[in-house]
């Protein structure tokens, strides 16, 4: 029955309304057909002396009056019909039906299918959201009366936790304010930075200033009881960040790893006396070390934080007043403290980063705090900036005053090749652009030119929307490929639908499935391509004062939509690209921007495409292309081809993105350009979007090249594409190894626009030539640029370069007039190797492609990384019998003891550093990742156990193979040795074997009549030859092919059988690039050469089998081929 908003079923339950105006869903289902199931959001608990059912989806509380109601709920955890619920003979079907109707009406039963908006909610998230907000429940937001008399146990400042005090210096805020960033500057330049300069770590003074400015107690006061104040709240405080009721429940515990002037360890910050209380010195407690390890892992494993600030809450200080909303208020306080830390750290030139998760249990163990009374609720990591010379200061911030920037002032850093010293200069910004403060020199260049309509930029990409306002008035057109059939235009609604799904927050397969249900695959391919083309076209030629302004708005742009059919393979096909380059040549291009990336691991393209690119270059056309976003696992054609300007992506902080490709010809013809938060247009909407990637960096470079060519025309010079390309590359700033872990990721270097402009149009170029013992200084007073790829024995330097005294003695000044042409030798003639290394075979061509794949052979071991982790295992491993009945402490270095321990505690395998060894030397740290990590750890444990077996055991493992992916991370072992980290995501290709066992298995596949002992000896010799004589790291394509050949002895066995049958023995093993291969593959020929030991004049027999190493696990292709070659001739 329904009474006063409640629905009552007298014998079983009653649904009580928790809020005024709550309504029931009184629509009855089809009882004969309906299937019912309890909602995953429903939960039972004891409340007010009774068992109740609640849900964040319901505004009702169901009070359960009979134990049979609980039993029915248990049955409803699975889908049931009403008939299946008739489990009590003394309950009528009508009563059970009414009970189900009560649950259904009050929204305690699941709705099938569950709406997408509800699927994203986890139970605890929705419960927390519901109960920490008013409107859906009747729980009080305050219960001060219950605890007001107990307040003294929650003092305003936490009592000292230790007698070991570290006094902190107090900063002079008046001095600080004079040199501080403005609020706008601090907000706009705020970044999360996870890398540090460990040679110059954060100092005690800096940590002190940060804590003082963000979290100190500014005053303590008390509000006396009066007519307006009902309760005595005790002492309250005032701090730099807002706090509900001025109660301030948060505490800060610095965990110091590396801080100049402060010992490592765990501390508590006293905000009233501005001092630290040392709780654990030198991180001696393993839990403290693990807090740093955990923060390192959560932050993406960039660098170990120099300081970790653990933020805790004294819950009692807050909960007595705010009741059901108290924890939500705590998290809001953490958020505003995070913001304070970010802004102050940014102003101080520190590297800050807030973490989204932490290990509260580990912190409780480290501090001994009661998890219920005080626990960690936030983590914030700190350190010194990775480049101390690049500190953000007020003198580096550009300010623009007045409408449109007219009359504005800019303070711009002068970027030098060897330093980042700041040289302020005042410039009028005539044409402000979003990238002005990220590309030094751009303001100066755009003040001189916005482009020239005589400069034609042809873009090879998809079909941009020319109807957008950013293209209104632009000199822009389209030429559709003559080799493609015309297609119907995509309606604006399709773009809008795709954009809506993209912005819906869906991820991965769920998003792809949603898109697939409303748009065909071809249309999706065209839309994604058009989005790409629209963004890069606007980056180049978008008009001023529009939502997406471009860099060179006055240049002429022609779009060639080579993705019209919406076929991804056709988009990057050799024929499609070759035709597009030739069409661009016919259209009079000065610059071709090719957005396509045809993957390669060799750096070589098919002849048809190579000829088309070369023809354009020979006709004074500059080709700009993105380097690709494959983390260096492959390269891109045409970007990797010689003479092309390849563009890598750089973060706003000046470091290369780790996804930006590198290596090979990119180190000669590649340049790093800002590729983060690049503003661009989207089709069918005026709303711009910011994107990142090499595809976003490349059009920035194209626009700048257009401006430089326009300036060539403006100054009466001929358009010279190679001069522009060479000037950009020769002035590029190499990355400092102290700032960038792998400086080769910066390609030739970072864009240095001021020096490029000087080299092309202004300051004399300077060249230092080393010839024997003589050093020549060559100056050109005008327009001179050496070929970009012709490094030779010559280097370019700035005018202010200081030569050492030895060089000065031999310096000769040679002036080259403008009228005298300069001939530069080819780089191959200039570079002479200092020494030669003879390889196994002079015919072997090693692949230099960075695929990221590893296929390595070796043995397995483990490491602890440090004493703390070793000791933690020693404590956790149980005592063992020493063989005399005496129990002794466990030895974590005893492999058999470790295997037994890990067998009982498999999760502990994650705490070890697993290593792959070659000849007892660790060469890799193995890191299982992904959904099959547990299975990989299990295989590693089985292999480690197999290495312990006796050599005559069938279970003995002598060698193993590991297919993996390289990372850009390293790990330091206990010995201090640093090894690279490889990741293994599944167990495919992980094999362990004994040489003799492998030989026996291979012999079982041989059907030919051969001498078994001779065959056994030949196979064993082959395997040992690979293991010992040709041992390698399994990184290059050649090495992976060779190592896979060793594991695939079954194919080799058939080869040996034929050779041995004719009296021959193994002579040499050669691996060379296969001249024929499948599309998108990396094929290598392994050649086994056999000779007759009794007759050197007899022909040698060569057997070849081809291996494709493009994927993580190599595969063999085709059948074994054989032929004869002449033997030795006297």
N, C-alpha and C positions, 0 to 999 in steps of 0.2 A: 504494500500500500504506500501511497505517496502522502507525506505529512510534513509540512513546514520545510519544504525543500529537501527532505530526506526520503530515501526509498527504503522501506522496511520489509524484511522477510522474516517474520517473527521467530521461526525455528532455527534459521541458519545465520543470517547476517542482516546488518543495517548499513546503508550508505548515508553517511553524514556529510552535509555540505560544509566545506571549509571556508568558503568565501561567500559573501552576499551576492545574490544574483546568479549563482552557478546553475546551469541548465543541464538537464539529462537528455540523452539521445533516446527518445521513446519509440523510435521506429523498430518494430519487431522484425527479426529475420525470418526467412523461410525455414522453419524448424525441421522440415523433412530433408532439406538439401544442405543446410548450412553446416560447416565444420568450424569448430571453435578451438582457440589456443590462447593461453595466457600471454599477455604482452611481455616482451623482454624487458620492459621498463617497470613492471610491477614488482613490488617487494613487500615482504612481511616483516613486522617487528612488534615488539611489546610496547604498548603505549597506554598510559593511564590505567594500568591494571588489566588490560585486555590485549589480545592479539589483533592487530589491524593490518589491512592491506592498503598500500599507498602507491601512487605513481606520479611522476612529474608531468604526465599527460592528463591527469585527472584533477579536478577541483573537489573531489569527494574522497573521503576516508571511509573504507569499508570495515566496520567492526565485526569480527567473526565471533558468533555467539555459540557455536557448536563445533566439536572436534571434527564432525563430518564435513564441515565447510573446508577445513584444512585439507582433508583427504581429497575432496573434489578439486581443490586447487592443484594438488600434487598430480592428479590425473590429467589436468588441463595443461601441464607442461608439454604435452604432446598433442597434436591435432586430434580432436575427438568430435564425434556427432553427439547429439543429445541422448540417443539410445545407449551409447557406450558409457554414459555417465550414470546409468541406473545400476549402481553397485551396492546400494543399501536397500534391503527389502522393506525397511520401515519408513523410507522416504518415497513419497509418490512421485511419478514422473512429472506431475504438474509442479511440485515443489522444486525439483531439480531444474525444471525449465525456467521457473521464476528466478532461481538463483543465478542461472546463466544470463538471463535477461537483465538482472541487476548489474552483473559485471559488465555486460555489453553496454548498457545505458550509461554507466559511469566511466566508460573508456578504459577498462582494465583488460580487454581482450585485444589480441593482435588484429591489425587490419592488413589483409592480403590483397594485392601486393603492397608492401610497405612503400609509402611515397619516398622519392629520391631525397627530398629535403629532410626526411627523418632518418634515412639510412646512414647519413654522415655522422649522426650523433651516437657517441658511446653512452652507455647507461649512466656512468658516474658524471660525465660532463653535463648531461641534461638534468640530472638530479641536482647537481651543484648550481647550475644556472637557475633552475626553478626555485630552489629553497633559499637562494641568496638574493632573490628579488621578491618584491611584494606583489600581491595580486592573484596568486594561485594557491595560497595556503593560509592557515590561521596561526602559524607559529610566530611568536613575538619577536620583534627585531631588537628588543631590549628587555633585560630582566635584572635591572640594577638592584631592586629591593632585596633580591636573594643573596647578593654578594657585597652590598655596600659596607657591611660591618667587617668584612674580611680583607679590605683593600691593603692594609699595611704589608701583606706578604708579597705585593707586587710593587716595589719601590720605583720611583721615577727613573733612577739610574741603577743599573745592576751593581750589586756589591762586587768588590775586587775578587777575581778568580785566582790570582797568583800574587806572591810577594815579589816576583822578579819583574821589575818595572823598567821600561824603556821610555825615557822622556822624549817627547817629540818637539821639534822647533815649531814655533808659531809664525806663520807668514805675516808680513805687513800688507794688509788688504789694500791700503791706499796705494802702495807701490804696485801691487798686483793689478789693480784696476786700470792703472795708466797704460800698461802694456797688454791688456787683455783684448781678446776678440770681442766685437759687439755681439749681442744676442743673435742677431740675424746671421752674422758670419759663422758663429759657433754652430748654429742649427744647420745652415746650408752646407757646411763642410764636414759635418759629423759622419764618421765611418766606423764600421766594425773592423778592427785590424787584429790579426791572429799571428803575425810574425814579429820577431823582435831582434834587436841588436844585442846579442849576449856579450859582445865585447865591451859594450857601454850600457850596462843594465840600468833600470830605474834606480834612483837614489833614495835614501832615507828622507831627504828633504822634500823630494817630489811626492813620495807616498804620504808624508806628513801634511803637505799642503792640500793634497787631494782630499784626505779625510777631514781636515779642518774645514775646507770650503763646502763640503757636501753633507757632513753628518754630525758636526759637533753640537753640543748643547750650548745655545746662545744665552739662555737664561732659564731659571727655575722660579716658578711663581705658584701662588695658591689663590683660589677663588673662594672667598669666605661665603658661608651660608647666609642667605637673605631671603626676602620675599620672592625675588626673581630666581634665586638659586635654591632648588629644593634639596639637593644632596651636597655633601662634602666630598669632593672628588680627590682630596689630598693634593699632593704636589704634582704640578704639571710642568711641561717644559716647552721651549721654543727652539726649533732647529731649522736648518736651511731648506728643508723640504717639508711640505704640508703633511699633517698627521691628524687623523680623526680624533676629535675631542682633546687634542694636544696630549694624548696619552703616550705616543711614541713607543711602540712595542719592539721595534727592530734593533738588532745588535749586529755588529760587524766583526768577523773573525778573519784577519789576514793570514793566509798560508803562504809563507815566503819561500820561494825556490832560489831566486837570485836577486839580491837587492844590495847595492853598494852602501855600506855603512850599517847594515842590519843583518844579523845572523839568520840563516835559514831556520824555519820552524813554524809552529802554530802559535798565533797570538790572539788576544782579545783586545778590541779597541775600547778604551774608556772615553766616551764622548764629552764627559764633564771636565776631566782634568787633562784631556788631550794627551793621552799616553797609551802605550801598549803594555799588556800584561802577557809575559811569555808563559805559554802552557806546555809546549813540547819543543825542546831545543833540537836543532839539526835534523828535523823530520825523522827522529829516531823511531817513532811509532810507525809501523808498517801501514796503519790506517791513514796516517797523514800523507805518506807518499802516494798512497792509492787515491787520495783526493785529488792530487795534482795529475796523476795518470788519468783519472776519470774526466777531469776538466779538459785535458789534452785530447782525449778521444772524442768528447762531445763537441769540441770546437773544430773538429774536422782534421785533427792530427797534423796541424801545421807546425807549431812549435810548442814546447812546454812553457806554460805561463810563467813569467817571472814572479808574479804575485797573483794569488787567487783570493778574492774577497768572498767569503761565505757569509751570506746574510741570513740571520735567524730571526725568529719571532718568539717573544715571551708571551705565549698565548693568553695567559691569565690576565696580563696587563690590558688586553683588548676585549677578550671574550665576555667578561662580566657585564660589560655595557651593551655590546652590539649583538649578542646572541646569535641568531640564525644567519645574519649577514656578516659576522665578524671575520670569517676566513677570507671572504671576498674583499673586505676592506684591507686586510693584511696584504693581499696580492696587489691591490691598487697602490698601497704604500711602497711595495717593492718596485713597482713600475716607475713611480716618480723619483725614487732614489736612483734607479737605473739611469733615468734621464739626467739627473744631477751629475752622476758619475761620468756619463758620456760627454756632457757639455764642458765640464771642468777639465776632464782629461784631454779633450780636443783642444781647448784653449791653452793647456800646458804643453802641448806637443807630445803627448803620450799615446800609446797604442791601446785603446779600450775595446772590450767586447763583452756583451751580456750573454749569458748562457741560458738556454731554455729548459735545462734539466740538471739534476744533481743527485747525489747518493746520500739521502738523509740518514740512512742506517749506518753507513760508513762514518759519517760525521759524528753521529751519536757515540760510536765506539771510540773515536779519536778523542772526544772531549769528555766523555762520561756523563753527558747531559741526558736527562729524562726526555725521551721522545715526545711524551704527552705534554710536558711543561714547556720545553723549548726545543725547537727543531729548525733545521735549515729550510728556507723557503725561496732562496735565490742565490745565484753565483755570478760573479763578475770577474773577468780576468784582465790583467794589466801587464804592461811592459814598456820598454823604450821603443820608439819607432825604429823600424829596420834600417832606415837611413837617417842618422842623426843630423845630417846637413840639410835635410829636407823638412825640418820642423815647420809646421804651419804657424805663422805669426802674422800680426796685424800688418806688417810691412809687405806681405805677399798677397794681400787680398785686394782685388780690383774693386773699385767702387764707381758706380755710374750715377750721375746726378742729372736731373732735368729730363724732360720728356724726350723719348727716343734716343737718349744718350748724348744729345748735343751739348757740348761744353763739359762733358764728363771727364773725370780724371782716372787714369789707370796706373797702378804700380805693378810692374811686371818683372818677374825674375829673368835675369839674363842667363840662359842655359849654356854652359861650357862643356867641353868634352871630358874634362877631368874633375870638375867640381860643380857644386850647386850653390855657389855663393850668390847672394841676392844683390843685384844692382838695380835700384829703383830708377825708373825712367817715366817721364810724363808723356802720355799720348792722348790725343783727342780721338775718341771712338766715333767715327763717322757712321759705321754700319755694325751695330752690336750683333753678336751671334752667340748662340748657346755654348759654343766651344771656345770662346775667347780666353777664358781662364784656364783651359786645359791644354791649349796649344800655343805656347809662347811664339810670338811673331805673326800670328794670324791677324791680329788687329792691324798691324803695320801693313801686311800684304793686302788686306781688304780695304784699307784706306787708300791704297794706290789703284786697285782695280777690283771690280766685281765680275770680271770676265769679259770676253769679247765674242760677238756672234760669229767671227771668223774661225773660232776654235770649235770644232765639231766633236762632240763626245757621243759615241755609239755604245749603247748599253745592251748587252746580250743577256736577257733574263726573260721574265714573263711579261704579262700585259698589264701595265699600271693604269690607274683611273685618271685620265687627263682632264676630267671635268671638275676636279677638286680646285678649291680657291688658291691653293699654293702653286698651281700651275697656270693660273689665269694671267695672261700677259707674257708667259715664258715662250722662248723660241724652241718649241718642242713639237715633235711629230712621231709618227709610228710608220714603220715599214714592215709588213708581215712577210714571213719567209715564203718565197715562191714555191718551195717544195712541200709545204703543208697545205692541206685543204682548209678552206675557211670554216670556222666553227661559230655556233651561235653564242652571242655574248651571255655572260652569267648575269642573271637578274640581281638587282641590289638586295632583294630579300634573302637570297642565298648567302651573300656576304654577311648580312646582319645575323642570320641564323648561326653561321659558323662562329662569328665573333661572340655571340651570346653564350654559346657552349664553351668557347675558349675562356671566357671570363667568369664561368659559373663556379669555378673552384674544383671541378672534377679533375681527377688525375689518371694517368696511365690508361689501362685497358678500359676502364669505365668511361672515360672521356671519348676514347676511340669508338667504343660501341655506340655511344650516344650520337656521335657524328655520323656513324655508318647507317644508323636507322633513318636519318633524314636527308643525307646527301650521298650521292654515288661516289665511288673511289676516284673516278676521273674528275668529277667536279671538285672534290676536295683537293686533288693534286693541283688543279688550276687555281683554286682560291689561295692555297698556301703560296704558290708561285707568284700570284698577283700581289699578295700582301708583301712579299719580299721585294718585288720589282717596284712597287709603289713607295716603299720605305727608302730604298737606295736612290731612286730617281729624285725624290724630294730632298734627300740629303745633298745631292749634287746641285740641283737647279731650282729648288723651291724658292718662290719669290719672297722678297722682304716683307715684313709686317703681316705675315700670314701664320697660321698655326704650325706650319712646318717649313721654316726658312732654310734655304740651301746655302752652300758655301760659295758657289759660282753661279748666281742667278742669271747672269747675262750671257753665259755660254750657250751654244746651240746643242740641243740633245736630240738624238734619234733613238727611239726604242725599237729593238728587233725582238718581238715575242717568240723566242725559240721553244717555249713550253706550251704553245697553243693546243696541241692535242691532249695535254694532261697526262702524258706517259713519261714516267720518271726515267726509264731507260732511254727513251728517245731524246729526252732533254740533254743527257750527257753523252749521247752516241758520238762516235768519231765523225761520222758523215755529217751529222747535224751541226756540230761545232765547226768543222772545217768549212762547210758552206756559209755559216754565219760570219766567220772571219773574212771570207772572200767578199761577201755582200757588204760588210762594213768598209772594206777597202774601196769597193766601187762607189760607196756613198760619200767618200771623201773624209773619212775619219782621221782626226789627229790623235784621239785617245780612244781605245776600245776598252770598255769596262766589261769584263766577262765574269758574270756571277756564278757560272757553272763550275762544279768541282768534279772532275772525273778521277776517282781514286786510283792511286798507283803506289807500289812499294819499291819500284825500281827507279823512278824519276825519268823514265823514258816513255814517249808517246808513240803511237802508230805513225808511220811515215806520212800518211795523208794529212793528219792534223799538224804534225811538225812542219811540213812544207807550207801550210796555210799560215801558221803563226810566223814563220821565217819571212814569208813574202810580205806580211804586214810590217814587220820590223825593218825590212830592207827599204820600205817605202815611207820611212820616217814616222811611223805610228807607234805610240807608246801603249803597251798592253798592261793594264792593271787588273789584278785578280786576287781574291782572298786566299790566304794560305790554308784555310779549312779548320774545322773544329773537332778534329779526331784525336786530340791529345798526343799527337805525334805518331799514332799507330799507322798512319799512311800519309801520303802527300796528295796534292791536287794538281791535275792538269787542267788549265795551262799554267797555273801559278808557279810550278816547279821547273818549267822549261827555261833554259838560259835566255837572258835578255828581257824576260818578263819582270815587272815590278810586283813581287809578291808581298802581300800585306798581312801582318799578324796583328792580333788584338791585345791592347794594353789596358789595364785597369786604370781608373782615375788616380790611384795612388802611385802609378808609375811602374808597376810590376806587370810582367806578361801574364795573361791568363794561362792556366795550365791546360786548357783544352786547345789552345792555339798551336797549330802544327809547327814543327821546327825540324832542322837537320837538312842534310843534302844540299842542294843548290839554294835553299832558303838562306843559308848562312852567307851566301855571296850576293844574291839578288833580292833578299827580303828585308823589309823594314817594319818596325813596330809603331803603331798608330793608336790613339785612343779608340777603344771599342766598347766602352761601357756607357750605358744610359744615353745612347745616341737617339736624338729626336727625329721622328720621321712620320710620314703620312700613312693612312690606311685607306683602302678602296671603299667607296660608297659611304664614307662618313668624314666629317670635318674634325673628328677627334684624333689628335696625334697620339703616338705611342713611343715609349722609350724601350730600345732593345739593346742587346749586347751580342758580340760575336765578331769573327773576322769578316763576315758579310756586312757588318755595320761599319767596321773600320775601313774597309776597302773603298767605299764611296767617299769617305772623308779624304782619303789620299787622292782619289780621282778628281774631286773638286779642287783641291790644292794644286794639282798638276795643271788643271785648266786655268787657274789663276796665273801660275808661273808662265805658261805659254802665252797667255794674254799679255802679261807684262813684257815678254820678249817682243811681241808685236808693237806694244806701246812705245818701247824704247828703240824702235827701228831695227830690231834684230830679226833674223829669220826664225821661224818656228823650228826648234831643234829638240825632238823628243828624247834622243839619247843624252843630250846635255842635261835636260831636266832630271832624267832618271839617274844619271851618274852623280849629279850634284846632291841629290837626296841621299843616295847610298854612301857617297864619300864623306858626307858630313854627319852621318848618323852616329849617335852616341852609344857606344857599347855599354852593356850593363856591367855594373861593378860587382865582382864575385862576392864582395862582402854584403851586398844588398840582395842579390838574387842567387839562390842556391845553384841554379844551373844557368849561367849567363848565356849559354848558347841558345836558350829559348827566346832571347831578344833578337834573334836572327842577325842581320848586319848591325843593327842598333836601333835606337829610338829616333823618331823624327826630330830633326834639329832645324826648324824652319828659319830662324834668324841667320844661321851660318849658310844655309842653302841659298837664301836671298843674297847674302854678301858674296858668295862664291859666283853666282850667276850674274849679278848686276852691280855689285858695289865694291867691297874691299878686295884688294889683290889676293889672289890665291897663293898659298905657300906650299912648296913641296920639298921634303927632305929626302935626298937620294943617297943611299949607301952603296958605294962602289969600292970594294977592297977596303983599304984603310982610310979612304977619303969620304967626307961627308959634304954633299953639295946642297946648298939652299937655292931653290929656283923660284923666282917670283914672276908673276904675270900681272901686269897692271890693268888688265881688263877682263876679257871673257875667255876663260880657259877651264875646261873640265876634262880630267882624265877618264877613260872608260871605266865604268863601275866595276866590271869583273876583272880588271887588269891590276891586281894588287901588286904582284911581283915583289921586288925588293924595295918598293917605294911606299912611303906613308904620307898622308896629309896631316897637317897640324895647324893650329891657330897661330896668328901673328905673335901672340904673347907667350908662345912656348919657350921654355927655358932649356937650352941645351947644356949638357955638362961640359966641364972644362976640356975633357979629351976631345969632344966633338968640335968645340969652338976653335981649337987649334987648326983643324983641318977643313974649316968651313970655307967654301968658295961661293961668292955671290955671282949668280948668273941671271941676267935679265933677258927675258924673251919678248921681243916686240910683238904687237898684235898681228902684224902682217906676215910673220913667219909661221908657217904651219908646224905643228908639233906632231911627230910620229911616235906612237906608243907601241911597243912590242906586245905581242900576245902574252898573256899571263903564263902560258905553258913554257914559253922560252925564258921567262924571268925567274921562275921558281925552280930551284935545284934541290933535290933531296939531299939531306945531310948524311944519309946512310941508307942501306937497303937491308931488307929482311927477307930471307928466302923462305917461302912457304913450302908446304908439303908438295904442292904441284904448282909450277909456274903457269899452268893453264887455268887455275882456279880464280874466278872473279867473285870477290866477296860482295854481298849485298850491304849497302850502307843504309838501307831504309830502316826507319824506326817504326816497326810494326807494333812494338809493345809486347809481342808474344815471346815466351820463353819455353823451350823444350830442353830441359837439362837432365843430365845423368849424374848420379853420385850416391852418397850415403846420407842417412838421416841422423840428426843429433838434436840437442836442445840446449838452451841457455837461459840464464835467469836475468841477465841485464844489470843486476846490481845486488848488493848484499841484502837489502831489505826484502826483495822478492825471494831470494834464496832462503833467508831465515824464516820467511812466512811458510815456505814449503817444509822446512825442517820442523817447524812447530806443529804443522797440521798432519804430517805423516806420522803414523803410529810407530812406537818402538818396535824393534825387530830382534829376533833371536840371533846371536852371534855364532850359533852352531854348538855352543857349549851349554845351552840352556839359560844363558844370561841375556836379559833384555837390554839392549843398548839403543841410544837415540838413532833415529833414521838418518841415513846419508842420502841427501837429494842428488848427489852425483852418481850414486849407484843406479845404473840404468834399470836393472831388474827390479829394484825397490820402487823406482819411479813408475815403471810400467804397471806393477801391482797396484800402486796407489791410484794411478789414473784410471785403471780398469774399474776400481770401486767408486771413483769420483771423476767421471768423464768431463764434467764442466770445468774442472781445474786445468784441463789441457789448454784452455784459452789464456791462462796466465803465464804460460811458458813462451819463450821465443823459440820456435821450431826452425832449425837451420838445415840447409842442404850443403853437404860438404863434398869437396873434391880433394882427394889425397889428404884427408883429415883437416883441410882448411875450409872454414865456412865461407861460402860464396853468396848465399842468399838467406834471407829470413822469410819463412813461409807463413803467410797469413790467410787462413781460410776465411772466405767472405760469402755473403748471400744466404739463400734459403737452404743450401746443402752444406753449410759450414760444419754442422754436427757430424755429418757423414764423412767429410774430409778429415776431421780430427780423428774419427774412429779408424780410418784407413791409415793415417799417420801412426797411430798407436800400434796397429797390427804390424806395420812395416818395422817399427822400432823393436817390437817384440821378436819379429823374424830375424833381425840382425843379431839377436842374442842366442839363437839356436845354434847347436853344433853344426859344423860344416858338412857332416854326413847326413844331416837331417833333411827330409823333403821340404820342411818348412823354413829352412835357412834362406835368408835374403842377403845377397852379396851386393847387388846394385838395384837402384830404382830410378824410375823416370818420373819427372814432374812437369806437366804442361801448365803454364801459368801466364799471368799478365804482369808486366813490370809496372811499378808505381814510381813516382818521383820522390819517394820517401826513403829514408835510411833509418837504421836502428843501431844503437851502440850496444855491443855485447859486454859481458862481464869483464873480459880481458881488455876492453877499451877499443877493440876493433870495430869499425863501422862497416856494415854490409847493407846492400840495397834490399828493399822489401818487395816481394812478389806476392800476388794474390792468386789463390786457387778457389774457384767457385763451384766445382763439382769434381767427382771422382773419375770422370772419363779420362783415360790415358795415364792414370797413375798405376804403374806396374812395379812390382818387386820381383827379383828373380836371382837365381844362382847361375853362373855361367854354364856349369856342366848340365844343370837341369834344362836350361834354355837350348843348349846344343842337342840334348837328347830329344826334346820336343821337336826341334827342327828336323832332326834325322828321321823322325817318324813320317815326315811328309815327302821324303825322297823315294822315288820309285825306281830310279836308275840303278844299274849294277855297279856299285863303287866299293872301294875299300873303306869300310866303316871307320877304322882307326885313322886313316889318312883324311877322311872327310871330317872326323871329329877334330883333328888337329888343325885343319884349315879354318873351320868355323871358330874355334877357340882363338886362333891367331887373329882372325878378323875382329872379334869382339874386344879382345885385349888391345888391339891396335887402336880402336876407337876410344877405349877407356883411358889408355895411358899415353900413347904416342900422339893422338890427335885430340886430347882432352880440351874442352872448351866450355864457355859459359852458356851455350845454347841460346844466344840472343839474336845473332844475325840469321838471315834466311839460310845461308849456306850451312851454318852450324846446326840449325834445327833439322835440316834435311839429313845431315850426316848422323846426328844422334838418333833420329827416327829410323834410319837404315839399320842401326845397331840393334834396336828393339824389334825390328821387323825381320828377324833372321830367317823366317820361313820362306820369304821371297829370295833371300840371299842363298839359302840352302839349295834351291833348284839351280841357281847359277853355279855354285861350287860343284855340284854333282856333275854337270856337263863338262866343266873345265878339268876336274880331277880324273874323269873317265878318259881324258885324252893325255894324261900325264903332266898336267900343268899345276903350278902353285901360285898363290896370291902374290902379286908384285907391288901394286900401288892402289890407292884409293883416291879418286879425284871427284870433286864436286864443282859443277859449273852451272851457270844460268842456262835454263832450257830455252832454245830459240822459239819454241812453240808452246803455247799455254792457253788455258781457258780464259774467258773473260773474267776480270776481277780476281785473278788467281796469281800466285807467286810460285812458279814451277822451277825445280832444280833437278839436274841430271846427276845421279850418283853413278860413277863409272868404276867398275872393278876390273883391273888389268891383271891377267895371268900370264906367266912365262914358263918356259920349259927349263928346269934347272940343269938338265943334262945336255941341252942343245941351245946355245944362245942365239944361233942363227934361225931357229924356228920362229915362225910368226907368233906374235903375242895375241891373245884372245881378249877382247874387250866386251864386257857385259854392262848394259846400261838400263837402269830403271829410274823412272821419273817420279818425283815427290812434290806435291803441292803443299806449301807451308803457309798459305794465306790465312788459315784459321788457327785457332789455338792448338788443335790436335791435327797434325799433318796426316795426309792420306797419299797412297800411291796411285799413280795413274797408268793405265794401259798395261801391256805385257812387257816382259823383259826382252830387250833387243840385244843382239850380239853381232860382232864382226871381227875380222882379223886385221892386225896392223903389222908392219914389218918388224922383225926382231933386230938385234944389234948387228951392225955390219962392221967387220974388221977394217 
